[in-house]
Amino acid sequence: MATKEKVLAHLKATENILSGEALAQELGVSRTAIWKAIKELEKKGYQIQHLANGYRYRPYDILDKKEIQEHIQHPIDVTVLETSASTMKDAQLAVLEGQKTPLLIVADMQEAPRGRFNRPFFAAKQQGIYMSLLLEPKEQLQELPQYTILMAVAVAEAIDELLGVDSQIKWVNDIYLDQKKVAGILSEAMTDVESNSLNYIIIGMGINFSIPQENYPAELQEKATSLFPDRAATTTRNQLISNIWNRFFALLADQRTFLDTYRKKSFVLGKKITFTRKNQSYLGTAIAITETGELVVDLGSEKVTLSSGEISLSSIQ
C-alpha cells in the first residue's frame, strides 16, 4: 500500500486531528513523505483540513475503489476511472483482455453516454454514477431482459433505503422520482454462437446523483432530475454503489421476489400508454408484466405483448 493510501486510511479512521509527526511515526516515514502524501490526496480531490496542530479528513463524495470493494458483500474486482467514453465499452474490452469477473467499472464522468436505442443521456463530472458490471452468469435467468428488470429493482430499493423515498420504475429500464427520470439501465449479452448460451452479461447504468436542476439542458428540465438536485446529499456515491450491488447479488441468488417488486413499483401498469411498432402508433392500457419481463397491453380489440427491444413508450397517461 502506498504512503498516501496509508495516510488516507488513518485520517478516515478518526475524527480527531492527526499531526504530521504522529502520522510519520505510525507509518515509519518522514514528515516530508506525509506532506507529499497529503498533497497527492488533495490533487485527487480529497478534502483535508490543514490545522495548526495537524490534519483532519473532511468527508467528501469522491469515488473510492477500496471503499466500494470493501462494502460489496460479494467477491468482485472494482476499477474506478476519472473519465470514460463508455463503461459498457470498457467492459467489452475487459472480456477481450481476459480480466477476472465479476468486474465493476465505475467512472467519475462518462464522455459519450448511451442508453437504449443508442440514445445519448446527460452526464456531469463528480455529480453522477456511471458504471457497468461484467458478469459471467452462473445463476441463469431465462431471458436477457430479466437482468435489466432485476437490476432496476436493486437500484430502486437501494435508493429507497438510503434516501427514504419511494422510487418508481418505468418499463423497462428507467428509475423515476417525482415523475422525473433519475436513472437508466442497459444490459447487453455476449453469447456463444454455437451453443447459443450466455457467456457474459454487461449491465450498465447512469444515475443522476447531485446535478443541480438548473444545470440540465432546457429540453430535460421537466423530464429528468437528480437524487439530490437542490440539497446536500445525505449519502455518498460510494455508499449507494455498494448498496446497489449488494442488493443485485442477493436478488440474483434468490430470484423469487424481484418480479413482484418490479410490478409493485411500476408506474406503467394500469395507465394508458402510447407506443410505436413498425412505424405505426398504438394507444392502449398496460395491464400486466409477464414472467420474462414483457409488457402486456390491452388495445381494446386485442391484447399485445411487447418486448423491451422493439418499442419505446412515448407517453403515459
C-alpha positions in Angstrom: 0.0 0.0 0.0 1.4 3.4 -1.0 2.1 6.0 1.7 -0.8 8.2 0.5 -3.2 5.3 0.9 -2.0 4.6 4.4 -2.3 8.3 5.3 -5.8 8.4 3.9 -6.8 5.3 5.9 -5.5 6.7 9.1 -7.3 10.1 8.6 -10.6 8.4 7.7 -10.4 6.2 10.8 -10.7 9.1 13.2 -12.4 12.4 13.6 -9.5 13.7 15.6 -6.7 15.9 14.3 -3.6 13.9 13.5 -0.2 15.6 13.5 2.3 15.1 10.7 4.8 13.8 13.3 2.3 11.3 14.7 1.5 10.1 11.2 5.1 9.8 10.3 5.9 7.8 13.4 2.9 5.5 12.9 3.8 4.8 9.3 7.6 4.8 9.7 8.2 7.5 7.2 9.5 11.1 7.2 7.3 14.1 7.8 8.2 15.2 4.3 6.7 12.0 3.0 3.5 12.7 4.9 3.3 16.2 3.5 3.8 14.9 -0.1 1.1 12.2 0.5 -1.4 14.9 1.7 -0.7 16.9 -1.4 -1.2 13.9 -3.7 -4.5 13.1 -2.0 -5.7 16.7 -2.4 -4.8 16.6 -6.1 -7.1 13.6 -6.4 -10.0 15.6 -4.8 -9.9 14.5 -1.2 -10.7 17.3 1.3 -8.2 17.6 4.2 -8.1 20.3 6.7 -4.6 21.9 7.5 -4.7 23.0 11.1 -2.0 24.4 13.4 -1.7 21.0 15.2 -2.1 18.6 12.2 -4.5 17.3 9.6 -8.2 16.2 9.7 -10.1 14.4 7.0 -13.3 16.1 5.7 -15.8 13.7 4.3 -16.2 14.4 0.6 -18.0 12.5 -2.1 -15.1 11.1 -4.1 -15.2 7.7 -5.7 -13.1 5.3 -3.8 -12.2 1.9 -5.2 -11.2 0.4 -1.8 -14.3 1.7 0.0 -16.6 0.4 -2.7 -15.0 -3.0 -2.9 -14.8 -3.5 0.9 -18.6 -2.8 1.3 -19.8 -5.1 -1.5 -20.6 -8.4 0.2 -19.7 -10.5 -2.8 -16.3 -11.3 -4.4 -15.8 -8.6 -7.0 -13.0 -6.6 -8.7 -13.5 -2.8 -8.9 -11.9 -0.3 -11.3 -12.5 3.4 -10.8 -11.8 5.7 -13.7 -11.6 9.5 -13.7 -13.4 9.5 -17.1 -14.6 7.0 -19.7 -16.1 7.3 -23.1 -18.4 4.4 -22.1 -18.1 2.0 -19.2 -20.0 -0.6 -21.3 -17.2 -0.4 -23.9 -14.7 -0.7 -21.1 -16.4 -3.9 -20.0 -16.4 -5.3 -23.5 -12.7 -4.6 -23.7 -12.2 -6.3 -20.4 -13.6 -9.5 -21.9 -11.1 -9.4 -24.8 -8.3 -8.8 -22.2 -9.4 -11.8 -20.2 -10.0 -9.9 -17.0 -11.4 -11.6 -14.0 -15.2 -11.4 -13.3 -17.3 -10.1 -11.8 -15.7 -6.8 -12.7 -17.3 -3.5 -11.8 -16.1 -0.4 -13.7 -17.1 3.0 -12.3 -16.3 6.3 -13.9 -16.5 9.8 -12.4 -17.5 11.1 -15.8 -18.8 9.4 -19.0 -17.9 11.4 -22.1 -20.2 9.5 -24.6 -23.0 8.0 -22.6 -25.6 6.0 -24.4 -28.8 4.3 -23.4 -31.4 2.1 -25.1 -31.6 2.5 -28.9 -28.2 4.3 -28.7 -29.8 7.4 -27.2 -27.4 9.9 -25.5 -28.0 11.0 -21.9 -26.8 13.9 -19.9 -23.7 13.3 -17.7 -21.9 15.6 -15.2 -18.5 15.2 -13.7 -18.5 14.2 -10.0 -22.3 14.6 -9.9 -23.4 11.2 -11.3 -22.7 7.5 -11.1 -21.7 5.8 -14.4 -20.9 2.2 -14.1 -21.0 -1.2 -15.7 -20.8 -4.7 -14.3 -19.2 -7.5 -16.3 -20.6 -10.8 -15.2 -20.3 -14.5 -16.2 -23.8 -15.7 -15.4 -23.8 -18.7 -13.1 -27.3 -18.1 -11.7 -29.0 -18.2 -15.1 -32.1 -16.1 -15.8 -34.2 -17.3 -18.7 -34.0 -14.1 -20.8 -31.6 -11.2 -21.0 -34.3 -8.5 -20.3 -34.7 -10.1 -16.8 -31.2 -8.9 -15.8 -32.4 -5.4 -16.6 -35.5 -5.9 -14.5 -33.6 -7.4 -11.6 -31.1 -4.5 -11.8 -33.9 -2.0 -11.8 -35.3 -3.5 -8.6 -31.9 -3.4 -7.0 -31.3 0.2 -7.9 -34.8 1.3 -6.8 -34.6 -0.5 -3.5 -31.1 0.9 -2.7 -32.3 4.5 -3.5 -35.4 4.0 -1.3 -33.4 2.7 1.7 -30.7 5.4 1.6 -32.9 8.3 0.8 -36.2 7.3 2.5 -38.2 7.8 -0.7 -40.5 5.7 -2.9 -39.0 5.5 -6.3 -40.9 4.0 -9.3 -39.9 2.1 -12.4 -40.9 2.9 -15.9 -40.9 -0.2 -18.0 -38.4 -1.4 -18.8 -35.3 0.2 -17.5 -35.8 3.7 -16.0 -36.0 4.8 -12.4 -38.2 7.8 -11.6 -38.6 10.1 -8.6 -41.4 12.7 -8.6 -42.3 11.8 -12.2 -38.8 12.5 -13.4 -36.1 10.2 -14.5 -33.1 9.8 -12.2 -31.5 6.6 -13.6 -31.4 4.4 -16.7 -30.2 0.8 -17.1 -28.9 -1.1 -20.1 -28.0 -4.8 -20.4 -26.0 -6.5 -23.2 -25.2 -10.1 -23.8 -22.1 -11.7 -25.2 -23.1 -15.2 -26.4 -21.5 -18.3 -27.7 -22.9 -18.7 -31.2 -22.5 -22.5 -31.4 -24.3 -23.2 -28.1 -26.5 -20.1 -28.1 -25.6 -19.7 -24.4 -24.8 -16.5 -22.4 -21.1 -16.2 -21.9 -21.1 -12.7 -20.4 -23.6 -10.1 -19.3 -22.8 -6.4 -19.2 -25.1 -4.3 -17.1 -24.6 -0.6 -17.3 -26.3 2.4 -15.8 -26.2 6.1 -15.3 -27.6 7.6 -12.1 -28.1 11.4 -11.7 -26.8 11.9 -8.2 -26.3 15.6 -7.4 -26.7 17.5 -10.6 -28.4 20.8 -9.8 -31.8 21.1 -11.5 -30.8 24.3 -13.3 -27.8 22.6 -14.9 -29.9 20.2 -17.0 -30.4 21.2 -20.7 -33.7 23.0 -21.3 -35.2 20.0 -23.1 -34.6 17.8 -20.0 -35.7 20.2 -17.2 -39.2 18.7 -17.0 -38.1 15.1 -17.7 -35.0 14.5 -15.6 -33.8 15.2 -12.1 -31.2 14.0 -9.5 -31.4 12.2 -6.2 -30.1 15.5 -4.7 -30.9 18.3 -7.1 -31.2 21.1 -4.7 -30.0 19.9 -1.3 -26.9 18.5 0.3 -26.5 14.7 -0.2 -27.4 12.6 2.8 -25.4 9.6 1.5 -22.3 9.2 -0.7 -21.9 7.7 -4.2 -19.7 5.0 -2.7 -22.5 4.0 -0.3 -25.1 3.9 -3.0 -22.9 1.9 -5.4 -22.2 -0.7 -2.7 -25.8 -0.9 -1.6 -27.0 -1.3 -5.2 -24.6 -4.3 -5.9 -25.3 -5.9 -2.6 -29.0 -5.9 -3.5 -28.3 -7.1 -7.0 -26.3 -10.1 -6.0 -28.8 -11.0 -3.2 -31.7 -10.9 -5.7 -29.7 -12.9 -8.3 -29.1 -15.6 -5.7 -32.8 -15.7 -4.7 -35.0 -14.7 -7.7 -38.4 -15.4 -6.1 -39.4 -11.9 -5.3 -37.9 -9.4 -7.8 -40.7 -9.6 -10.4 -43.3 -9.0 -7.7 -41.4 -5.9 -6.5 -40.9 -4.8 -10.1 -44.6 -4.9 -10.7 -45.4 -3.1 -7.5 -43.0 -0.3 -8.3 -44.2 0.1 -11.9 -46.0 3.3 -12.7 -46.9 2.0 -16.1 -49.4 -0.7 -15.1 -53.0 0.4 -15.3 -52.0 3.5 -17.3 -52.9 4.5 -20.9 -49.7 4.3 -22.9 -48.8 5.2 -26.5 -46.2 3.2 -28.3 -44.9 2.8 -31.9 -44.4 -0.6 -33.5 -43.3 -1.0 -37.1 -43.9 2.7 -37.8 -47.5 2.5 -36.5 -48.7 4.2 -33.3 -50.9 2.5 -30.9 -52.8 3.6 -27.7 -53.7 1.0 -25.1 -53.7 0.2 -21.4 -50.8 -1.6 -19.8 -52.3 -4.5 -17.9 -49.5 -6.9 -17.0 -45.8 -7.7 -16.9 -45.0 -11.3 -17.8 -42.6 -13.7 -16.1 -40.0 -12.8 -18.7 -40.4 -9.1 -18.3 -42.6 -8.3 -21.3 -45.4 -5.7 -21.2 -49.0 -6.8 -22.0 -51.1 -4.0 -23.4 -54.9 -4.1 -24.0 -55.7 -2.3 -27.2 -59.4 -2.9 -26.8 -59.7 -5.1 -29.9 -56.8 -7.3 -28.9 -54.0 -7.8 -26.3 -50.4 -7.4 -27.5 -47.2 -8.4 -25.7 -44.3 -6.0 -26.1 -40.6 -6.9 -25.7 -38.1 -4.3 -24.4 -36.0 -4.4 -27.6 -38.7 -3.5 -30.0 -40.6 -0.5 -28.6 -40.3 2.6 -26.5 -43.1 4.2 -24.6 -43.8 7.7 -26.0 -46.4 8.8 -23.4 -48.1 7.6 -20.2 -51.4 9.0 -19.0 
